[in-house]
C-alpha cells in the first residue's frame, strides 16, 4: 500500500494526477488520501482475485509479470523514439539510445506475446478460463485498459501536465527555470 501511495504522492506533486493525492497526513507523515485510496483498491483487488482464481498468487504473478514486460517493452521503444535525433551523432549514442533499447523492447514484447498465448490455452491454466482466456490474460487486459482510460481522463482534466515543456533534470532539481528544447 505504501509504495503505491508514495507513487501517487509523486505523481500528484508533478501534476499528473489530482493534487489531493499529494496531501501529507500531519500526524503520521504519510500521504494520507493516497494511502486510503491505495488500501481500498488493494482490498477490492484481493477480494476479486481470490474469488475468481483457484491459484491467485500464480495468476497475479504471471499477469503482473506480463504487464512489466509490456511496460519495459514500450519504454525501450519510447527511448529510441525520444532520442531519435541523437542516434546519428555517435556510435555510443546509436548503441545506448537506439539499438540496445529496441533490442530490449523486442525481447520483452516476445516474452509478453508468448505468455499471453500460453495463458490463452485452457490446458495451461490453474483456474477456469473466463471467456476463453486465463486470469493472467484478464489481469493484463483490465489493468492496461484501465491505465489507458485513466491517462485519457487525465489528459483532459489535467492538461497542464501534458502540455508542459521538457526540462533538464539537473536544472529542475536546482530550481533553474531554463527550458531545454
N, C-alpha and C positions, 0 to 999 in steps of 0.2 A: 504494500500500500504506500509506504513512504517514498520509494523510488518514483512511482507514478505521480505522487503528489508533488514531489520536488521537480519532476519534469514539467508538470503543469505550471508550477510556480515560475520556472524559467521561461516557458512559452508565454505566459501572461505578462511577464515583465518586458518581453520583447514585442508584445502586441499581437502575437499570433493567435491567442485565444482571449476571451473576455478578461478584463482587469480584475474581476472578482476573485479569480484563481490565484492572484498574486498576494492576497492578504495573509499576513503572518499573525497567528494567534498570540496575543500579548503575554499570556501566562506560560504556554507550552513552547513557544518559539518554533512552531511548525506551521507550514502552510495550512491553516485551519479549514477553509472551504474546500480546497483541493483534496485534503486528506479525507474529509467526509464523502465527497463525490467518489474518490477512488475506492473507499471502503464499500460504499453502496454498490458500485459497479462490480467489485470483486465478489460480493455476496450473490448478486444476480448471476454472474458468470459461473460461480461454483455450483449453485443450485441447479442451473440449467444443464451444465455439463454432466453432473453426476446422475441426473435423471434421464439423459438420452444416451449415455455411453456405458458399455459394460466394462471398459478399461479406460477410465477417464484420464489417468496420468499418461498412458502411452499415446492416446489420441491427442491430448493437449500438447505434449512434447512434439509430436510429429507435425501437427498443424502450425504451431508457433515456429518450428524449425523451417517449415516451408515459407512462412511469412518473412523470416530473417533472410532466407535465400532470395526471395523476391526483392526485398528491400536492398540488400547488398548488390544484387544484380542491376537494379535500376540506378543505384548510386554510382556504380562503375561506368555505366553509360552516361550518366549526368556529368561525371568528372571529365570524360573525353569531350563532351559537348561544351561544357563550361570553358575548358581551356583550349578549344579548337584553334584559336588564333595564336597560341603559344607553341603548338606542336612542331612547327617547322623551324623554330628558332634554334634548336639544338637537338642532338641525338638523345641527350638525357631527358629533355622535355618530351620528346616523342615517346620514349620508353616509359617514363614515370607518369606522364599525364595522358597518354593515349593508349599505347599497346598493352601495358600491364592492367590498367583499369578495365579495358574492354575484354581482355582475356579472362580476368576475374569475373566480369559480368557474364560472359558466355558460360563459364564453369558453373556459376551459381544458378543461371537460368536452366542449364541442363539438369542439375540436381532438383530444381523446382518442378520442372515438367515431368521428369521421371517419377518423382514422388507423387505428384498429382495423379499420374496414370496408374501407378502402383495401388494407391488407395481408392481408385475408382473401380477396381476389380473386387467383387464381393468375397472371393476366396482368400484375400489378404487382410480381411477386416476382423477385428476382435468384437466389434459391435455390429448391430443390424444396420445395413445401409439405409439412408434416407433418400428417397427418390433416386436410387441407383448410385449414390456417392457415399463414401465413408465420412465419418465425423471429421477427420483432419481436412478433407476437402471443403467441408462446410465451414470449418473454422476459418480457412483462408478466404473463401468466398464472402462470408458475412463480415469479417473484420476488414478486409480490403475494401469492400463496398461501403461499409460504414465510414472508413477513412476518407474515401473519395467524396462521399456526401458531406461529411463534416468540413473537408477542405473547401468544397464549393460554397457551403454556407458561410464559412469564414471569409472567403474571397469577397462575398457581397456585404457581409456585416462588419468586417474589419478591413476595409480597402487600403488603409494606410500601410499596413504590414506588407501587402503585396505590391505596393507602388513605391516603397522606399528605395533609395539608391544604395548601391553597394558601397561598403566602407572597408578600409583595411582593418584587420583585427587589431593590430598594434595601435593604429590611430584611434580606433574606437575605445580600446582599453585606456588609452592615455587621455581620452576626452577631447581629442583633436577633431574639430569639425570638418577637416579637409575631406572632400568627397573624391573617391577614386573611380574613374570611368573604365 
